[in-house]
Amino acid sequence: MSGPYADEPGDLIPRPATTFPALRTALARLDPSRLPEYQADRDQAFTLATRHASFHPIRVFLTKWATEIEIERRPAMAARYHAALDAANTLDGDDPAWRAAMDECLAIHNEARAAQVPPLSP
């Protein structure tokens, strides 16, 4: 596959489909310690979807976890993200470097979100 959805050399795993089972399997390979968080988020998404009769919470859940997995499956992106996140969590909010770290985190999230394979349409 080529284009924005292509896997790159060095990726730890192939990009998973944006489905519950594929994302869970990918997370289990990349960071199994986060599986309880994934399950709790999934339970909350279904609860909210049922309560509000809307698929929006499920879409938000899928986007969040597809983005997290996209970052972690790409070592260079993960290293950039964790460095920026560490800086954002340790610097004072008045420090200009804090804003730069937050901007880097946002840029990485946007890059990871843009690289996702869109879910199947109904």
Z-matrix of the N, CA and C atoms (Angstrom, degrees):
N
C 1 1.445
C 2 1.520 1 107.77
N 3 1.302 2 117.04 1 139.91
C 4 1.455 3 119.92 2 175.99
C 5 1.519 4 108.57 3 -123.57
N 6 1.329 5 116.37 4 175.30
C 7 1.453 6 119.77 5 -179.86
C 8 1.519 7 111.40 6 93.14
N 9 1.328 8 117.86 7 -164.43
C 10 1.461 9 120.86 8 -172.18
C 11 1.528 10 113.71 9 -67.08
N 12 1.328 11 118.24 10 -15.69
C 13 1.457 12 120.00 11 -177.72
C 14 1.524 13 112.60 12 -102.94
N 15 1.322 14 118.09 13 9.24
C 16 1.467 15 121.83 14 -177.53
C 17 1.519 16 110.66 15 -75.50
N 18 1.330 17 115.54 16 145.40
C 19 1.454 18 120.43 17 171.24
C 20 1.526 19 107.40 18 -76.43
N 21 1.315 20 115.92 19 152.55
C 22 1.462 21 122.05 20 -178.90
C 23 1.525 22 109.43 21 -111.02
N 24 1.348 23 116.97 22 153.41
C 25 1.463 24 118.91 23 173.35
C 26 1.535 25 109.09 24 -57.72
N 27 1.299 26 116.74 25 138.97
C 28 1.460 27 120.46 26 179.41
C 29 1.518 28 114.21 27 94.44
N 30 1.327 29 117.93 28 -11.21
C 31 1.459 30 119.43 29 176.55
C 32 1.526 31 108.42 30 -61.93
N 33 1.316 32 117.09 31 139.68
C 34 1.459 33 120.78 32 -177.64
C 35 1.526 34 112.01 33 -70.00
N 36 1.311 35 116.19 34 -37.09
C 37 1.463 36 122.31 35 178.29
C 38 1.521 37 107.74 36 -142.34
N 39 1.329 38 118.17 37 160.39
C 40 1.469 39 119.00 38 173.93
C 41 1.531 40 110.64 39 -65.31
N 42 1.310 41 115.58 40 154.70
C 43 1.464 42 120.50 41 177.46
C 44 1.521 43 108.57 42 -64.11
N 45 1.334 44 118.30 43 124.47
C 46 1.460 45 119.96 44 -179.30
C 47 1.529 46 111.27 45 -79.68
N 48 1.308 47 114.76 46 158.04
C 49 1.464 48 120.11 47 170.78
C 50 1.529 49 107.85 48 -65.73
N 51 1.315 50 115.72 49 156.98
C 52 1.457 51 120.24 50 -179.65
C 53 1.533 52 109.05 51 -88.66
N 54 1.328 53 114.39 52 69.25
C 55 1.461 54 122.25 53 177.20
C 56 1.528 55 107.52 54 -131.26
N 57 1.319 56 116.38 55 157.81
C 58 1.462 57 119.68 56 179.83
C 59 1.531 58 112.40 57 -55.74
N 60 1.347 59 118.78 58 -51.64
C 61 1.468 60 118.37 59 -177.31
C 62 1.530 61 113.33 60 -65.33
N 63 1.322 62 117.31 61 -40.30
C 64 1.472 63 119.83 62 -178.43
C 65 1.520 64 111.04 63 -66.70
N 66 1.322 65 117.61 64 -41.64
C 67 1.467 66 120.72 65 179.25
C 68 1.530 67 110.64 66 -67.13
N 69 1.322 68 116.87 67 -40.17
C 70 1.464 69 120.11 68 179.03
C 71 1.530 70 110.49 69 -63.94
N 72 1.314 71 116.93 70 -43.89
C 73 1.465 72 121.09 71 179.09
C 74 1.527 73 110.34 72 -62.02
N 75 1.325 74 116.86 73 -43.33
C 76 1.468 75 120.74 74 179.15
C 77 1.530 76 110.55 75 -63.29
N 78 1.318 77 116.59 76 -44.22
C 79 1.462 78 120.20 77 -179.89
C 80 1.525 79 110.41 78 -64.08
N 81 1.323 80 117.11 79 -38.62
C 82 1.464 81 120.73 80 178.36
C 83 1.528 82 111.00 81 -61.01
N 84 1.298 83 117.11 82 -33.37
C 85 1.474 84 120.79 83 178.56
C 86 1.525 85 111.92 84 -79.35
N 87 1.326 86 117.54 85 -36.25
C 88 1.465 87 121.37 86 -174.35
C 89 1.522 88 113.30 87 -86.33
N 90 1.331 89 117.04 88 -43.77
C 91 1.465 90 120.87 89 -174.26
C 92 1.526 91 109.67 90 -157.17
N 93 1.339 92 116.42 91 75.99
C 94 1.469 93 119.16 92 -176.49
C 95 1.530 94 114.04 93 -59.16
N 96 1.323 95 117.53 94 -21.00
C 97 1.469 96 119.30 95 179.19
C 98 1.531 97 112.02 96 -65.13
N 99 1.331 98 117.34 97 -17.72
C 100 1.471 99 120.72 98 -179.20
C 101 1.534 100 112.99 99 -92.99
N 102 1.330 101 118.19 100 0.27
C 103 1.466 102 120.07 101 -179.94
C 104 1.530 103 113.15 102 -59.57
N 105 1.339 104 120.36 103 -39.94
C 106 1.469 105 118.21 104 176.38
C 107 1.541 106 112.82 105 -61.78
N 108 1.328 107 116.71 106 -37.49
C 109 1.473 108 120.88 107 176.71
C 110 1.526 109 110.29 108 -63.97
N 111 1.339 110 116.46 109 -42.93
C 112 1.460 111 122.06 110 177.72
C 113 1.531 112 110.12 111 -58.73
N 114 1.328 113 116.28 112 -47.48
C 115 1.462 114 120.46 113 -178.18
C 116 1.526 115 111.10 114 -65.19
N 117 1.328 116 117.30 115 -42.02
C 118 1.466 117 120.52 116 178.59
C 119 1.528 118 110.76 117 -62.99
N 120 1.332 119 116.97 118 -42.74
C 121 1.468 120 120.61 119 177.06
C 122 1.524 121 110.95 120 -63.13
N 123 1.320 122 115.97 121 -40.79
C 124 1.466 123 120.15 122 179.45
C 125 1.535 124 110.44 123 -63.69
N 126 1.318 125 116.72 124 -45.36
C 127 1.464 126 120.28 125 178.35
C 128 1.526 127 110.83 126 -59.64
N 129 1.327 128 116.31 127 -43.24
C 130 1.461 129 120.30 128 179.47
C 131 1.530 130 110.71 129 -64.97
N 132 1.324 131 117.83 130 -40.52
C 133 1.469 132 121.24 131 179.45
C 134 1.522 133 110.34 132 -61.44
N 135 1.328 134 117.23 133 -43.99
C 136 1.466 135 119.77 134 179.48
C 137 1.524 136 111.61 135 -67.68
N 138 1.320 137 116.76 136 -37.67
C 139 1.468 138 120.06 137 177.43
C 140 1.525 139 110.37 138 -62.09
N 141 1.324 140 116.05 139 -47.24
C 142 1.473 141 120.11 140 179.41
C 143 1.523 142 111.38 141 -65.75
N 144 1.322 143 117.11 142 -40.12
C 145 1.463 144 120.44 143 179.23
C 146 1.524 145 110.45 144 -61.53
N 147 1.312 146 116.48 145 -42.00
C 148 1.460 147 120.71 146 179.06
C 149 1.527 148 110.63 147 -67.85
N 150 1.318 149 116.13 148 -46.38
C 151 1.467 150 121.09 149 -178.09
C 152 1.525 151 111.64 150 -60.46
N 153 1.329 152 117.17 151 -39.21
C 154 1.466 153 120.89 152 -174.78
C 155 1.524 154 113.35 153 -103.36
N 156 1.337 155 116.77 154 3.90
C 157 1.469 156 121.88 155 -178.78
C 158 1.533 157 110.62 156 48.63
N 159 1.336 158 114.07 157 51.74
C 160 1.463 159 120.56 158 -175.63
C 161 1.524 160 109.59 159 -144.77
N 162 1.318 161 115.86 160 143.66
C 163 1.462 162 120.73 161 174.63
C 164 1.528 163 111.78 162 -84.88
N 165 1.320 164 117.90 163 -6.78
C 166 1.464 165 121.32 164 -176.36
C 167 1.537 166 112.90 165 -54.35
N 168 1.341 167 120.01 166 -47.06
C 169 1.474 168 118.30 167 178.93
C 170 1.526 169 113.11 168 -60.01
N 171 1.314 170 117.29 169 -32.28
C 172 1.460 171 120.22 170 178.82
C 173 1.525 172 109.78 171 -71.39
N 174 1.332 173 117.45 172 -40.12
C 175 1.468 174 120.40 173 176.75
C 176 1.532 175 110.69 174 -62.63
N 177 1.335 176 116.11 175 -41.35
C 178 1.468 177 120.17 176 178.59
C 179 1.527 178 110.16 177 -61.97
N 180 1.324 179 116.81 178 -44.59
C 181 1.461 180 121.60 179 177.77
C 182 1.529 181 110.97 180 -58.21
N 183 1.322 182 117.07 181 -50.05
C 184 1.462 183 121.26 182 -178.52
C 185 1.523 184 111.44 183 -61.51
N 186 1.324 185 116.82 184 -41.84
C 187 1.465 186 120.81 185 179.31
C 188 1.523 187 110.86 186 -65.15
N 189 1.332 188 116.64 187 -44.61
C 190 1.468 189 120.46 188 179.91
C 191 1.527 190 110.57 189 -57.96
N 192 1.326 191 116.91 190 -51.31
C 193 1.454 192 119.90 191 -174.20
C 194 1.520 193 112.29 192 -74.78
N 195 1.302 194 118.70 193 -33.32
C 196 1.467 195 120.20 194 174.79
C 197 1.530 196 109.50 195 -63.49
N 198 1.326 197 116.94 196 -37.92
C 199 1.460 198 121.53 197 178.22
C 200 1.523 199 110.86 198 -67.42
N 201 1.328 200 117.02 199 -47.01
C 202 1.467 201 120.91 200 178.65
C 203 1.538 202 110.61 201 -58.21
N 204 1.311 203 116.29 202 -44.74
C 205 1.462 204 121.01 203 -178.53
C 206 1.523 205 111.03 204 -68.39
N 207 1.334 206 116.83 205 -39.14
C 208 1.472 207 120.12 206 177.70
C 209 1.516 208 110.28 207 -58.83
N 210 1.315 209 117.53 208 -41.38
C 211 1.466 210 120.69 209 179.29
C 212 1.522 211 109.82 210 -65.34
N 213 1.311 212 117.34 211 -49.37
C 214 1.462 213 121.18 212 -172.92
C 215 1.522 214 113.75 213 -71.83
N 216 1.325 215 117.73 214 -25.13
C 217 1.474 216 118.84 215 -178.81
C 218 1.526 217 111.66 216 -79.92
N 219 1.329 218 117.64 217 -11.62
C 220 1.463 219 122.97 218 -179.28
C 221 1.531 220 108.85 219 -111.81
N 222 1.327 221 118.35 220 100.43
C 223 1.472 222 121.15 221 -172.16
C 224 1.529 223 115.14 222 -53.25
N 225 1.316 224 118.54 223 -42.63
C 226 1.474 225 119.54 224 -179.09
C 227 1.527 226 110.54 225 -65.76
N 228 1.321 227 116.62 226 -41.73
C 229 1.463 228 120.34 227 178.79
C 230 1.529 229 110.00 228 -66.07
N 231 1.323 230 117.13 229 -42.02
C 232 1.463 231 120.87 230 179.51
C 233 1.528 232 110.98 231 -62.34
N 234 1.324 233 116.90 232 -41.30
C 235 1.466 234 120.15 233 179.14
C 236 1.529 235 110.72 234 -63.39
N 237 1.328 236 116.65 235 -44.03
C 238 1.473 237 120.21 236 177.02
C 239 1.516 238 110.82 237 -60.99
N 240 1.320 239 116.16 238 -45.10
C 241 1.463 240 120.65 239 -177.04
C 242 1.530 241 111.03 240 -64.08
N 243 1.330 242 116.89 241 -47.60
C 244 1.462 243 119.45 242 -177.44
C 245 1.527 244 111.78 243 -66.67
N 246 1.314 245 117.48 244 -35.01
C 247 1.467 246 120.12 245 176.22
C 248 1.526 247 110.49 246 -64.97
N 249 1.323 248 116.09 247 -45.02
C 250 1.469 249 119.75 248 179.34
C 251 1.527 250 110.73 249 -66.12
N 252 1.319 251 117.19 250 -41.12
C 253 1.458 252 121.07 251 179.64
C 254 1.521 253 111.06 252 -64.72
N 255 1.328 254 116.90 253 -42.37
C 256 1.468 255 120.24 254 177.05
C 257 1.525 256 110.33 255 -60.60
N 258 1.329 257 116.83 256 -43.33
C 259 1.467 258 120.25 257 178.57
C 260 1.524 259 110.65 258 -62.92
N 261 1.316 260 116.78 259 -45.34
C 262 1.466 261 120.54 260 -179.53
C 263 1.525 262 111.62 261 -62.24
N 264 1.324 263 116.55 262 -32.85
C 265 1.466 264 120.40 263 -178.75
C 266 1.515 265 113.97 264 -83.71
N 267 1.338 266 117.92 265 -13.78
C 268 1.463 267 119.53 266 -177.32
C 269 1.525 268 113.18 267 -112.11
N 270 1.322 269 117.77 268 -23.20
C 271 1.464 270 120.32 269 -179.42
C 272 1.521 271 111.12 270 -81.88
N 273 1.297 272 115.19 271 155.38
C 274 1.462 273 121.40 272 174.36
C 275 1.524 274 109.05 273 -73.06
N 276 1.307 275 117.90 274 141.70
C 277 1.459 276 122.62 275 -178.94
C 278 1.513 277 114.34 276 -60.42
N 279 1.322 278 117.73 277 -18.99
C 280 1.468 279 121.18 278 177.91
C 281 1.522 280 112.68 279 -85.93
N 282 1.320 281 116.62 280 -12.04
C 283 1.458 282 121.75 281 -179.41
C 284 1.534 283 109.20 282 -75.31
N 285 1.327 284 119.03 283 127.66
C 286 1.467 285 120.42 284 178.50
C 287 1.536 286 113.08 285 -56.86
N 288 1.329 287 116.55 286 -27.59
C 289 1.462 288 119.58 287 177.70
C 290 1.534 289 110.88 288 -67.05
N 291 1.335 290 117.10 289 -27.90
C 292 1.466 291 120.29 290 177.00
C 293 1.530 292 109.54 291 -63.37
N 294 1.333 293 116.90 292 -46.13
C 295 1.470 294 120.97 293 179.20
C 296 1.526 295 110.00 294 -61.88
N 297 1.331 296 117.28 295 -41.02
C 298 1.465 297 120.50 296 178.84
C 299 1.534 298 110.56 297 -63.14
N 300 1.327 299 116.70 298 -40.28
C 301 1.467 300 120.19 299 178.13
C 302 1.524 301 111.12 300 -65.12
N 303 1.319 302 116.90 301 -42.09
C 304 1.474 303 120.54 302 178.44
C 305 1.528 304 110.35 303 -64.72
N 306 1.326 305 116.93 304 -40.54
C 307 1.467 306 120.48 305 177.67
C 308 1.526 307 110.93 306 -62.74
N 309 1.338 308 116.67 307 -39.00
C 310 1.466 309 120.72 308 178.22
C 311 1.530 310 110.42 309 -65.29
N 312 1.329 311 117.38 310 -43.14
C 313 1.480 312 120.35 311 176.92
C 314 1.527 313 110.60 312 -58.25
N 315 1.312 314 116.90 313 -45.72
C 316 1.467 315 120.85 314 179.37
C 317 1.524 316 111.17 315 -63.98
N 318 1.317 317 117.35 316 -42.93
C 319 1.469 318 120.59 317 179.48
C 320 1.526 319 110.92 318 -62.02
N 321 1.317 320 117.02 319 -40.23
C 322 1.464 321 120.48 320 179.08
C 323 1.519 322 110.37 321 -67.13
N 324 1.314 323 117.50 322 -43.13
C 325 1.469 324 120.24 323 177.07
C 326 1.524 325 110.66 324 -60.70
N 327 1.315 326 116.93 325 -43.12
C 328 1.474 327 119.95 326 178.88
C 329 1.523 328 111.40 327 -63.49
N 330 1.323 329 116.88 328 -41.40
C 331 1.463 330 120.93 329 178.21
C 332 1.532 331 110.65 330 -63.30
N 333 1.325 332 116.32 331 -44.17
C 334 1.465 333 120.45 332 -179.83
C 335 1.524 334 111.09 333 -66.28
N 336 1.312 335 117.33 334 -40.02
C 337 1.469 336 121.33 335 179.06
C 338 1.527 337 110.27 336 -64.72
N 339 1.312 338 117.06 337 -40.35
C 340 1.468 339 120.95 338 -178.66
C 341 1.525 340 112.07 339 -68.42
N 342 1.324 341 117.63 340 -24.15
C 343 1.459 342 121.16 341 -177.20
C 344 1.528 343 113.19 342 -83.65
N 345 1.309 344 117.66 343 -9.34
C 346 1.471 345 120.90 344 -175.46
C 347 1.510 346 111.82 345 -70.29
N 348 1.315 347 113.72 346 147.32
C 349 1.461 348 120.38 347 171.65
C 350 1.526 349 106.10 348 -76.47
N 351 1.330 350 118.20 349 126.41
C 352 1.458 351 118.27 350 -178.79
C 353 1.525 352 111.01 351 -65.06
N 354 1.359 353 116.95 352 146.00
C 355 1.460 354 119.11 353 177.76
C 356 1.525 355 110.73 354 -66.01
N 357 1.300 356 114.80 355 158.29
C 358 1.469 357 119.72 356 178.55
C 359 1.519 358 110.20 357 -63.82
N 360 1.298 359 116.26 358 139.31
C 361 1.462 360 121.06 359 176.97
C 362 1.520 361 109.24 360 -85.91
N 363 1.342 362 116.21 361 151.10
C 364 1.468 363 118.63 362 178.95
C 365 1.509 364 112.32 363 -69.40
